[in-house]
Amino acid sequence: MKKILMMVAVVLMTAITAQAQKIQIVDDDGNAIPLVSVMTENGIYIGTTDFDGVLADVKGASKVALTHVAYKLV
């Protein structure tokens, strides 16, 4: 019985995955904005959004700054 419970615990631990905090950038009409540069408040580069406007991991930043060549983001 202990072996079965231990095996179930190991399977559950390996099946559970952690997901990082992600953000999606959209315009006023709800359309995704691709290739937005995302930085911390201090100007440290975090990454760029994909073609769906999603950045999968903001690396723990609570506030971010966004820049894009074709948009004025407020």
mmCIF file as gemmi writes it, N, C-alpha and C atoms, coordinates in Angstrom:
data_model
loop_
_atom_site.group_PDB
_atom_site.id
_atom_site.type_symbol
_atom_site.label_atom_id
_atom_site.label_alt_id
_atom_site.label_comp_id
_atom_site.label_asym_id
_atom_site.label_entity_id
_atom_site.label_seq_id
_atom_site.pdbx_PDB_ins_code
_atom_site.Cartn_x
_atom_site.Cartn_y
_atom_site.Cartn_z
_atom_site.occupancy
_atom_site.B_iso_or_equiv
_atom_site.pdbx_formal_charge
_atom_site.auth_seq_id
_atom_site.auth_asym_id
_atom_site.pdbx_PDB_model_num
ATOM 1 N N . MET Axp A 1 ? 0.817 -1.191 0 1 0 ? 1 A 1
ATOM 2 C CA . MET Axp A 1 ? 0 0 0 1 0 ? 1 A 1
ATOM 3 C C . MET Axp A 1 ? 0.865 1.261 0 1 0 ? 1 A 1
ATOM 4 N N . LYS Axp A 2 ? 1.955 1.241 0.756 1 0 ? 2 A 1
ATOM 5 C CA . LYS Axp A 2 ? 2.845 2.402 0.794 1 0 ? 2 A 1
ATOM 6 C C . LYS Axp A 2 ? 3.477 2.653 -0.567 1 0 ? 2 A 1
ATOM 7 N N . LYS Axp A 3 ? 3.827 1.565 -1.262 1 0 ? 3 A 1
ATOM 8 C CA . LYS Axp A 3 ? 4.435 1.72 -2.583 1 0 ? 3 A 1
ATOM 9 C C . LYS Axp A 3 ? 3.476 2.372 -3.562 1 0 ? 3 A 1
ATOM 10 N N . ILE Axp A 4 ? 2.22 1.968 -3.509 1 0 ? 4 A 1
ATOM 11 C CA . ILE Axp A 4 ? 1.23 2.531 -4.415 1 0 ? 4 A 1
ATOM 12 C C . ILE Axp A 4 ? 1.035 4.02 -4.129 1 0 ? 4 A 1
ATOM 13 N N . LEU Axp A 5 ? 0.912 4.379 -2.859 1 0 ? 5 A 1
ATOM 14 C CA . LEU Axp A 5 ? 0.75 5.791 -2.503 1 0 ? 5 A 1
ATOM 15 C C . LEU Axp A 5 ? 1.971 6.611 -2.898 1 0 ? 5 A 1
ATOM 16 N N . MET Axp A 6 ? 3.143 6.016 -2.719 1 0 ? 6 A 1
ATOM 17 C CA . MET Axp A 6 ? 4.368 6.724 -3.092 1 0 ? 6 A 1
ATOM 18 C C . MET Axp A 6 ? 4.434 6.916 -4.608 1 0 ? 6 A 1
ATOM 19 N N . MET Axp A 7 ? 4.039 5.917 -5.369 1 0 ? 7 A 1
ATOM 20 C CA . MET Axp A 7 ? 4.038 6.031 -6.823 1 0 ? 7 A 1
ATOM 21 C C . MET Axp A 7 ? 3.035 7.09 -7.287 1 0 ? 7 A 1
ATOM 22 N N . VAL Axp A 8 ? 1.864 7.124 -6.658 1 0 ? 8 A 1
ATOM 23 C CA . VAL Axp A 8 ? 0.863 8.125 -7.006 1 0 ? 8 A 1
ATOM 24 C C . VAL Axp A 8 ? 1.394 9.523 -6.698 1 0 ? 8 A 1
ATOM 25 N N . ALA Axp A 9 ? 2.048 9.69 -5.576 1 0 ? 9 A 1
ATOM 26 C CA . ALA Axp A 9 ? 2.611 10.991 -5.21 1 0 ? 9 A 1
ATOM 27 C C . ALA Axp A 9 ? 3.664 11.44 -6.217 1 0 ? 9 A 1
ATOM 28 N N . VAL Axp A 10 ? 4.526 10.517 -6.641 1 0 ? 10 A 1
ATOM 29 C CA . VAL Axp A 10 ? 5.567 10.858 -7.609 1 0 ? 10 A 1
ATOM 30 C C . VAL Axp A 10 ? 4.955 11.221 -8.96 1 0 ? 10 A 1
ATOM 31 N N . VAL Axp A 11 ? 3.955 10.492 -9.377 1 0 ? 11 A 1
ATOM 32 C CA . VAL Axp A 11 ? 3.293 10.78 -10.654 1 0 ? 11 A 1
ATOM 33 C C . VAL Axp A 11 ? 2.621 12.15 -10.594 1 0 ? 11 A 1
ATOM 34 N N . LEU Axp A 12 ? 1.953 12.472 -9.507 1 0 ? 12 A 1
ATOM 35 C CA . LEU Axp A 12 ? 1.309 13.782 -9.378 1 0 ? 12 A 1
ATOM 36 C C . LEU Axp A 12 ? 2.324 14.911 -9.365 1 0 ? 12 A 1
ATOM 37 N N . MET Axp A 13 ? 3.443 14.713 -8.699 1 0 ? 13 A 1
ATOM 38 C CA . MET Axp A 13 ? 4.468 15.75 -8.637 1 0 ? 13 A 1
ATOM 39 C C . MET Axp A 13 ? 5.09 16.004 -10.004 1 0 ? 13 A 1
ATOM 40 N N . THR Axp A 14 ? 5.256 14.973 -10.799 1 0 ? 14 A 1
ATOM 41 C CA . THR Axp A 14 ? 5.836 15.166 -12.125 1 0 ? 14 A 1
ATOM 42 C C . THR Axp A 14 ? 4.815 15.7 -13.119 1 0 ? 14 A 1
ATOM 43 N N . ALA Axp A 15 ? 3.529 15.439 -12.876 1 0 ? 15 A 1
ATOM 44 C CA . ALA Axp A 15 ? 2.49 15.89 -13.8 1 0 ? 15 A 1
ATOM 45 C C . ALA Axp A 15 ? 2.146 17.358 -13.598 1 0 ? 15 A 1
ATOM 46 N N . ILE Axp A 16 ? 2.336 17.862 -12.41 1 0 ? 16 A 1
ATOM 47 C CA . ILE Axp A 16 ? 2.016 19.259 -12.116 1 0 ? 16 A 1
ATOM 48 C C . ILE Axp A 16 ? 3.163 20.136 -12.604 1 0 ? 16 A 1
ATOM 49 N N . THR Axp A 17 ? 2.829 21.128 -13.415 1 0 ? 17 A 1
ATOM 50 C CA . THR Axp A 17 ? 3.852 22.043 -13.913 1 0 ? 17 A 1
ATOM 51 C C . THR Axp A 17 ? 3.569 23.444 -13.419 1 0 ? 17 A 1
ATOM 52 N N . ALA Axp A 18 ? 4.599 24.186 -13.208 1 0 ? 18 A 1
ATOM 53 C CA . ALA Axp A 18 ? 4.452 25.583 -12.802 1 0 ? 18 A 1
ATOM 54 C C . ALA Axp A 18 ? 4.355 26.457 -14.044 1 0 ? 18 A 1
ATOM 55 N N . GLN Axp A 19 ? 3.485 27.438 -13.987 1 0 ? 19 A 1
ATOM 56 C CA . GLN Axp A 19 ? 3.343 28.346 -15.112 1 0 ? 19 A 1
ATOM 57 C C . GLN Axp A 19 ? 3.737 29.743 -14.669 1 0 ? 19 A 1
ATOM 58 N N . ALA Axp A 20 ? 4.581 30.369 -15.446 1 0 ? 20 A 1
ATOM 59 C CA . ALA Axp A 20 ? 5.039 31.715 -15.128 1 0 ? 20 A 1
ATOM 60 C C . ALA Axp A 20 ? 3.928 32.721 -15.414 1 0 ? 20 A 1
ATOM 61 N N . GLN Axp A 21 ? 4.071 33.905 -14.853 1 0 ? 21 A 1
ATOM 62 C CA . GLN Axp A 21 ? 3.1 34.955 -15.093 1 0 ? 21 A 1
ATOM 63 C C . GLN Axp A 21 ? 3.275 35.474 -16.512 1 0 ? 21 A 1
ATOM 64 N N . LYS Axp A 22 ? 2.184 35.528 -17.263 1 0 ? 22 A 1
ATOM 65 C CA . LYS Axp A 22 ? 2.278 36.007 -18.637 1 0 ? 22 A 1
ATOM 66 C C . LYS Axp A 22 ? 1.376 37.211 -18.823 1 0 ? 22 A 1
ATOM 67 N N . ILE Axp A 23 ? 1.669 38.002 -19.85 1 0 ? 23 A 1
ATOM 68 C CA . ILE Axp A 23 ? 0.847 39.155 -20.189 1 0 ? 23 A 1
ATOM 69 C C . ILE Axp A 23 ? 0.524 39.113 -21.674 1 0 ? 23 A 1
ATOM 70 N N . GLN Axp A 24 ? -0.594 39.737 -22.03 1 0 ? 24 A 1
ATOM 71 C CA . GLN Axp A 24 ? -0.956 39.886 -23.437 1 0 ? 24 A 1
ATOM 72 C C . GLN Axp A 24 ? -1.244 41.358 -23.683 1 0 ? 24 A 1
ATOM 73 N N . ILE Axp A 25 ? -0.673 41.892 -24.735 1 0 ? 25 A 1
ATOM 74 C CA . ILE Axp A 25 ? -0.835 43.291 -25.093 1 0 ? 25 A 1
ATOM 75 C C . ILE Axp A 25 ? -1.85 43.383 -26.228 1 0 ? 25 A 1
ATOM 76 N N . VAL Axp A 26 ? -2.923 44.148 -26.012 1 0 ? 26 A 1
ATOM 77 C CA . VAL Axp A 26 ? -3.954 44.332 -27.036 1 0 ? 26 A 1
ATOM 78 C C . VAL Axp A 26 ? -4.243 45.826 -27.202 1 0 ? 26 A 1
ATOM 79 N N . ASP Axp A 27 ? -4.778 46.187 -28.378 1 0 ? 27 A 1
ATOM 80 C CA . ASP Axp A 27 ? -5.147 47.585 -28.606 1 0 ? 27 A 1
ATOM 81 C C . ASP Axp A 27 ? -6.575 47.825 -28.119 1 0 ? 27 A 1
ATOM 82 N N . ASP Axp A 28 ? -7.116 49.023 -28.386 1 0 ? 28 A 1
ATOM 83 C CA . ASP Axp A 28 ? -8.452 49.384 -27.913 1 0 ? 28 A 1
ATOM 84 C C . ASP Axp A 28 ? -9.549 48.499 -28.487 1 0 ? 28 A 1
ATOM 85 N N . ASP Axp A 29 ? -9.316 47.929 -29.665 1 0 ? 29 A 1
ATOM 86 C CA . ASP Axp A 29 ? -10.303 47.06 -30.303 1 0 ? 29 A 1
ATOM 87 C C . ASP Axp A 29 ? -10.143 45.606 -29.898 1 0 ? 29 A 1
ATOM 88 N N . GLY Axp A 30 ? -9.154 45.282 -29.068 1 0 ? 30 A 1
ATOM 89 C CA . GLY Axp A 30 ? -8.941 43.91 -28.624 1 0 ? 30 A 1
ATOM 90 C C . GLY Axp A 30 ? -8.022 43.108 -29.518 1 0 ? 30 A 1
ATOM 91 N N . ASN Axp A 31 ? -7.394 43.756 -30.492 1 0 ? 31 A 1
ATOM 92 C CA . ASN Axp A 31 ? -6.462 43.064 -31.383 1 0 ? 31 A 1
ATOM 93 C C . ASN Axp A 31 ? -5.088 42.972 -30.723 1 0 ? 31 A 1
ATOM 94 N N . ALA Axp A 32 ? -4.458 41.823 -30.86 1 0 ? 32 A 1
ATOM 95 C CA . ALA Axp A 32 ? -3.135 41.621 -30.276 1 0 ? 32 A 1
ATOM 96 C C . ALA Axp A 32 ? -2.102 42.501 -30.962 1 0 ? 32 A 1
ATOM 97 N N . ILE Axp A 33 ? -1.151 43.012 -30.169 1 0 ? 33 A 1
ATOM 98 C CA . ILE Axp A 33 ? -0.065 43.824 -30.716 1 0 ? 33 A 1
ATOM 99 C C . ILE Axp A 33 ? 1.221 42.993 -30.634 1 0 ? 33 A 1
ATOM 100 N N . PRO Axp A 34 ? 1.735 42.539 -31.772 1 0 ? 34 A 1
ATOM 101 C CA . PRO Axp A 34 ? 2.962 41.734 -31.754 1 0 ? 34 A 1
ATOM 102 C C . PRO Axp A 34 ? 4.214 42.606 -31.632 1 0 ? 34 A 1
ATOM 103 N N . LEU Axp A 35 ? 5.282 41.981 -31.194 1 0 ? 35 A 1
ATOM 104 C CA . LEU Axp A 35 ? 6.614 42.575 -31.153 1 0 ? 35 A 1
ATOM 105 C C . LEU Axp A 35 ? 6.71 43.834 -30.296 1 0 ? 35 A 1
ATOM 106 N N . VAL Axp A 36 ? 6.04 43.831 -29.158 1 0 ? 36 A 1
ATOM 107 C CA . VAL Axp A 36 ? 6.144 44.917 -28.185 1 0 ? 36 A 1
ATOM 108 C C . VAL Axp A 36 ? 7.323 44.616 -27.273 1 0 ? 36 A 1
ATOM 109 N N . SER Axp A 37 ? 8.205 45.591 -27.082 1 0 ? 37 A 1
ATOM 110 C CA . SER Axp A 37 ? 9.331 45.423 -26.161 1 0 ? 37 A 1
ATOM 111 C C . SER Axp A 37 ? 8.841 45.659 -24.743 1 0 ? 37 A 1
ATOM 112 N N . VAL Axp A 38 ? 9.151 44.721 -23.853 1 0 ? 38 A 1
ATOM 113 C CA . VAL Axp A 38 ? 8.712 44.802 -22.461 1 0 ? 38 A 1
ATOM 114 C C . VAL Axp A 38 ? 9.942 44.952 -21.578 1 0 ? 38 A 1
ATOM 115 N N . MET Axp A 39 ? 9.904 45.981 -20.703 1 0 ? 39 A 1
ATOM 116 C CA . MET Axp A 39 ? 11.016 46.253 -19.793 1 0 ? 39 A 1
ATOM 117 C C . MET Axp A 39 ? 10.482 46.447 -18.382 1 0 ? 39 A 1
ATOM 118 N N . THR Axp A 40 ? 11.365 46.321 -17.395 1 0 ? 40 A 1
ATOM 119 C CA . THR Axp A 40 ? 10.983 46.618 -16.021 1 0 ? 40 A 1
ATOM 120 C C . THR Axp A 40 ? 10.905 48.129 -15.854 1 0 ? 40 A 1
ATOM 121 N N . GLU Axp A 41 ? 10.457 48.56 -14.682 1 0 ? 41 A 1
ATOM 122 C CA . GLU Axp A 41 ? 10.407 50.003 -14.395 1 0 ? 41 A 1
ATOM 123 C C . GLU Axp A 41 ? 11.782 50.639 -14.488 1 0 ? 41 A 1
ATOM 124 N N . ASN Axp A 42 ? 12.818 49.854 -14.187 1 0 ? 42 A 1
ATOM 125 C CA . ASN Axp A 42 ? 14.191 50.36 -14.203 1 0 ? 42 A 1
ATOM 126 C C . ASN Axp A 42 ? 14.829 50.312 -15.585 1 0 ? 42 A 1
ATOM 127 N N . GLY Axp A 43 ? 14.095 49.861 -16.597 1 0 ? 43 A 1
ATOM 128 C CA . GLY Axp A 43 ? 14.62 49.817 -17.954 1 0 ? 43 A 1
ATOM 129 C C . GLY Axp A 43 ? 15.379 48.558 -18.3 1 0 ? 43 A 1
ATOM 130 N N . ILE Axp A 44 ? 15.252 47.511 -17.493 1 0 ? 44 A 1
ATOM 131 C CA . ILE Axp A 44 ? 15.909 46.229 -17.791 1 0 ? 44 A 1
ATOM 132 C C . ILE Axp A 44 ? 15.014 45.457 -18.752 1 0 ? 44 A 1
ATOM 133 N N . TYR Axp A 45 ? 15.579 45.052 -19.882 1 0 ? 45 A 1
ATOM 134 C CA . TYR Axp A 45 ? 14.835 44.361 -20.941 1 0 ? 45 A 1
ATOM 135 C C . TYR Axp A 45 ? 14.382 42.991 -20.461 1 0 ? 45 A 1
ATOM 136 N N . ILE Axp A 46 ? 13.071 42.707 -20.59 1 0 ? 46 A 1
ATOM 137 C CA . ILE Axp A 46 ? 12.513 41.407 -20.215 1 0 ? 46 A 1
ATOM 138 C C . ILE Axp A 46 ? 12.332 40.53 -21.441 1 0 ? 46 A 1
ATOM 139 N N . GLY Axp A 47 ? 11.747 41.094 -22.503 1 0 ? 47 A 1
ATOM 140 C CA . GLY Axp A 47 ? 11.513 40.306 -23.708 1 0 ? 47 A 1
ATOM 141 C C . GLY Axp A 47 ? 10.609 41.034 -24.681 1 0 ? 47 A 1
ATOM 142 N N . THR Axp A 48 ? 10.199 40.309 -25.729 1 0 ? 48 A 1
ATOM 143 C CA . THR Axp A 48 ? 9.334 40.837 -26.775 1 0 ? 48 A 1
ATOM 144 C C . THR Axp A 48 ? 8.12 39.928 -26.915 1 0 ? 48 A 1
ATOM 145 N N . THR Axp A 49 ? 6.949 40.521 -27.137 1 0 ? 49 A 1
ATOM 146 C CA . THR Axp A 49 ? 5.753 39.706 -27.315 1 0 ? 49 A 1
ATOM 147 C C . THR Axp A 49 ? 5.799 38.964 -28.643 1 0 ? 49 A 1
ATOM 148 N N . ASP Axp A 50 ? 5.093 37.836 -28.695 1 0 ? 50 A 1
ATOM 149 C CA . ASP Axp A 50 ? 5.029 37.058 -29.934 1 0 ? 50 A 1
ATOM 150 C C . ASP Axp A 50 ? 3.955 37.641 -30.845 1 0 ? 50 A 1
ATOM 151 N N . PHE Axp A 51 ? 3.601 36.936 -31.923 1 0 ? 51 A 1
ATOM 152 C CA . PHE Axp A 51 ? 2.637 37.454 -32.888 1 0 ? 51 A 1
ATOM 153 C C . PHE Axp A 51 ? 1.214 37.475 -32.358 1 0 ? 51 A 1
ATOM 154 N N . ASP Axp A 52 ? 0.974 36.817 -31.211 1 0 ? 52 A 1
ATOM 155 C CA . ASP Axp A 52 ? -0.325 36.88 -30.545 1 0 ? 52 A 1
ATOM 156 C C . ASP Axp A 52 ? -0.337 37.941 -29.448 1 0 ? 52 A 1
ATOM 157 N N . GLY Axp A 53 ? 0.739 38.728 -29.338 1 0 ? 53 A 1
ATOM 158 C CA . GLY Axp A 53 ? 0.829 39.774 -28.336 1 0 ? 53 A 1
ATOM 159 C C . GLY Axp A 53 ? 1.119 39.267 -26.945 1 0 ? 53 A 1
ATOM 160 N N . VAL Axp A 54 ? 1.617 38.03 -26.815 1 0 ? 54 A 1
ATOM 161 C CA . VAL Axp A 54 ? 1.83 37.397 -25.513 1 0 ? 54 A 1
ATOM 162 C C . VAL Axp A 54 ? 3.313 37.329 -25.179 1 0 ? 54 A 1
ATOM 163 N N . LEU Axp A 55 ? 3.634 37.691 -23.955 1 0 ? 55 A 1
ATOM 164 C CA . LEU Axp A 55 ? 4.962 37.454 -23.384 1 0 ? 55 A 1
ATOM 165 C C . LEU Axp A 55 ? 4.749 36.453 -22.265 1 0 ? 55 A 1
ATOM 166 N N . ALA Axp A 56 ? 5.335 35.265 -22.407 1 0 ? 56 A 1
ATOM 167 C CA . ALA Axp A 56 ? 5.043 34.15 -21.508 1 0 ? 56 A 1
ATOM 168 C C . ALA Axp A 56 ? 5.577 34.337 -20.091 1 0 ? 56 A 1
ATOM 169 N N . ASP Axp A 57 ? 6.645 35.078 -19.908 1 0 ? 57 A 1
ATOM 170 C CA . ASP Axp A 57 ? 7.228 35.206 -18.572 1 0 ? 57 A 1
ATOM 171 C C . ASP Axp A 57 ? 7.728 36.62 -18.36 1 0 ? 57 A 1
ATOM 172 N N . VAL Axp A 58 ? 7.157 37.317 -17.379 1 0 ? 58 A 1
ATOM 173 C CA . VAL Axp A 58 ? 7.604 38.673 -17.074 1 0 ? 58 A 1
ATOM 174 C C . VAL Axp A 58 ? 8.693 38.669 -16.003 1 0 ? 58 A 1
ATOM 175 N N . LYS Axp A 59 ? 9.149 37.5 -15.647 1 0 ? 59 A 1
ATOM 176 C CA . LYS Axp A 59 ? 10.288 37.318 -14.739 1 0 ? 59 A 1
ATOM 177 C C . LYS Axp A 59 ? 10.111 38.025 -13.4 1 0 ? 59 A 1
ATOM 178 N N . GLY Axp A 60 ? 8.893 37.96 -12.867 1 0 ? 60 A 1
ATOM 179 C CA . GLY Axp A 60 ? 8.638 38.477 -11.533 1 0 ? 60 A 1
ATOM 180 C C . GLY Axp A 60 ? 8.434 39.97 -11.43 1 0 ? 60 A 1
ATOM 181 N N . ALA Axp A 61 ? 8.42 40.682 -12.537 1 0 ? 61 A 1
ATOM 182 C CA . ALA Axp A 61 ? 8.245 42.137 -12.489 1 0 ? 61 A 1
ATOM 183 C C . ALA Axp A 61 ? 6.787 42.466 -12.161 1 0 ? 61 A 1
ATOM 184 N N . SER Axp A 62 ? 6.574 43.341 -11.179 1 0 ? 62 A 1
ATOM 185 C CA . SER Axp A 62 ? 5.208 43.716 -10.821 1 0 ? 62 A 1
ATOM 186 C C . SER Axp A 62 ? 4.687 44.836 -11.717 1 0 ? 62 A 1
ATOM 187 N N . LYS Axp A 63 ? 5.568 45.697 -12.193 1 0 ? 63 A 1
ATOM 188 C CA . LYS Axp A 63 ? 5.208 46.748 -13.136 1 0 ? 63 A 1
ATOM 189 C C . LYS Axp A 63 ? 6.155 46.677 -14.32 1 0 ? 63 A 1
ATOM 190 N N . VAL Axp A 64 ? 5.61 46.901 -15.516 1 0 ? 64 A 1
ATOM 191 C CA . VAL Axp A 64 ? 6.433 46.846 -16.724 1 0 ? 64 A 1
ATOM 192 C C . VAL Axp A 64 ? 6.208 48.097 -17.565 1 0 ? 64 A 1
ATOM 193 N N . ALA Axp A 65 ? 7.182 48.387 -18.41 1 0 ? 65 A 1
ATOM 194 C CA . ALA Axp A 65 ? 7.078 49.472 -19.391 1 0 ? 65 A 1
ATOM 195 C C . ALA Axp A 65 ? 7.038 48.841 -20.775 1 0 ? 65 A 1
ATOM 196 N N . LEU Axp A 66 ? 6.186 49.372 -21.646 1 0 ? 66 A 1
ATOM 197 C CA . LEU Axp A 66 ? 6.004 48.813 -22.978 1 0 ? 66 A 1
ATOM 198 C C . LEU Axp A 66 ? 6.394 49.84 -24.024 1 0 ? 66 A 1
ATOM 199 N N . THR Axp A 67 ? 7.057 49.382 -25.088 1 0 ? 67 A 1
ATOM 200 C CA . THR Axp A 67 ? 7.381 50.257 -26.215 1 0 ? 67 A 1
ATOM 201 C C . THR Axp A 67 ? 7.129 49.515 -27.517 1 0 ? 67 A 1
ATOM 202 N N . HIS Axp A 68 ? 6.664 50.267 -28.524 1 0 ? 68 A 1
ATOM 203 C CA . HIS Axp A 68 ? 6.454 49.711 -29.853 1 0 ? 68 A 1
ATOM 204 C C . HIS Axp A 68 ? 6.618 50.852 -30.843 1 0 ? 68 A 1
ATOM 205 N N . VAL Axp A 69 ? 7.191 50.563 -31.988 1 0 ? 69 A 1
ATOM 206 C CA . VAL Axp A 69 ? 7.49 51.595 -32.981 1 0 ? 69 A 1
ATOM 207 C C . VAL Axp A 69 ? 6.205 52.178 -33.575 1 0 ? 69 A 1
ATOM 208 N N . ALA Axp A 70 ? 5.194 51.356 -33.804 1 0 ? 70 A 1
ATOM 209 C CA . ALA Axp A 70 ? 3.998 51.815 -34.511 1 0 ? 70 A 1
ATOM 210 C C . ALA Axp A 70 ? 2.869 52.277 -33.594 1 0 ? 70 A 1
ATOM 211 N N . TYR Axp A 71 ? 3.009 52.118 -32.279 1 0 ? 71 A 1
ATOM 212 C CA . TYR Axp A 71 ? 1.946 52.47 -31.346 1 0 ? 71 A 1
ATOM 213 C C . TYR Axp A 71 ? 2.447 53.433 -30.277 1 0 ? 71 A 1
ATOM 214 N N . LYS Axp A 72 ? 1.544 54.291 -29.839 1 0 ? 72 A 1
ATOM 215 C CA . LYS Axp A 72 ? 1.814 55.098 -28.668 1 0 ? 72 A 1
ATOM 216 C C . LYS Axp A 72 ? 1.033 54.436 -27.532 1 0 ? 72 A 1
ATOM 217 N N . LEU Axp A 73 ? 1.737 53.731 -26.665 1 0 ? 73 A 1
ATOM 218 C CA . LEU Axp A 73 ? 1.103 53.013 -25.57 1 0 ? 73 A 1
ATOM 219 C C . LEU Axp A 73 ? 1.023 53.932 -24.354 1 0 ? 73 A 1
ATOM 220 N N . VAL Axp A 74 ? -0.138 53.984 -23.763 1 0 ? 74 A 1
ATOM 221 C CA . VAL Axp A 74 ? -0.333 54.875 -22.619 1 0 ? 74 A 1
ATOM 222 C C . VAL Axp A 74 ? -0.491 54.07 -21.353 1 0 ? 74 A 1
